[in-house]
């Protein structure tokens, strides 16, 4: 946000910690634009020396209001995710879902001159609600494609490690990226969806290189599925 007219300096990344829960992160993020909006409204009550100052304050007020609305929408979606019922579970192969979604998103990646590379060393069988898992897989890859730097690459690796299905995404990010833009919030919502399904999500940054790792318990064999359904094998 411009500070030319009001002296306000907005720095979206200041004080924000992605290690917080998604809801805590968003509520903390709301504090800064709300404070800025209050300051602008107080300045508007005092009055302006010229029409240019009044117009600049009005524009900054609209900008802050739009940011607040975006964050509130994300809070609502996080609330919906956290309160949603788990639904019935079945045997699902994450590797197949990753391949299908990567193929579906290939035109989007190509439009951003982004190389989308998928590697998988196993089928990654898990017990999950198929529709919910499909949604979070799509949301994860879609968000990663949108936040990766244009003209670079997005690497997606699926592998079986001990008793876990591991999905690792790696990509270069924008040098001046906004952690509260719509694309970044989409990634946050995707992470929340995975956590709701019992997955462990870890994010790491090294300079402009960024990675996201998701771990979910593997299904050993079909006996687990049968046991859930009350059947015998």
C-alpha positions, 0 to 999 in steps of 0.5 A, a space after each residue: 500500500 502506498 504511504 505517500 498520502 497518509 504516512 502509513 507503511 503496510 508490510 504484509 509479511 511483518 510479524 506473520 508466522 506460517 508455523 501458526 495454525 491456519 486460523 491463528 495465522 489469518 486472524 493475526 494477519 487481519 490485525 494490520 489492515 484493520 489497524 491501517 483502516 482505522 488510522 485512515 478513517 481517523 485521518 478522514 475525520 480530521 480533513 484534508 488540505 487538498 482534493 489530492 490527499 482526500 482521493 489518495 486516502 480514499 484509494 488506500 481505504 478501498 485497498 485495505 478493505 479489499 485485503 480485509 475482505 480477502 482475509 475474512 473469506 479465507 477465515 470462513 473457508 478455514 472454518 468450513 474445512 475444520 468443521 466439515 465431517 470426515 465422510 466414508 474412507 476407502 483405499 485411494 492411490 495418491 500417485 494416480 490422483 497426482 498424475 491426473 491433476 498434474 495433467 489437468 493443470 498442464 495448460 495452466 503451467 504452460 501459460 505461465 511458462 512453468 515446467 511442471 515435473 511429476 515423479 512417483 516411486 510408488 502408488 501411495 495407497 492411503 485410506 481416505 475419503 476419495 472426494 475430499 482427497 481429490 479436492 485437496 490434491 487439486 487445490 495443492 497443485 493449483 496453488 503451487 502452480 499459481 505461486 511459483 515464479 513465472 518461467 521457472 519450474 515446479 517439481 512434485 515428488 511422490 514416494 513411500 517412506 517407511 509407513 508414510 506416503 510423502 508428497 514433496 513440492 519444490 519451486 522458486 518463489 517471487 522475490 517480492 511475493 505478498 504472503 497475503 495475496 489470493 494465491 498464497 491464501 489458496 496454498 494455506 487453504 490447501 495445507 489446512 485441507 491436508 491437515 484435516 485429513 490427518 496429514 503432517 504438513 511442513 514448509 521450508 524456505 532457503 533463499 527464494 527456493 521453497 518446498 512443501 512436504 506432506 506426510 500421510 499414513 500408508 495403507 499396508 494392505 486391503 485387510 485394513 479396508 475390510 476391517 473398516 467395512 466389517 468384512 473378512 478377507 
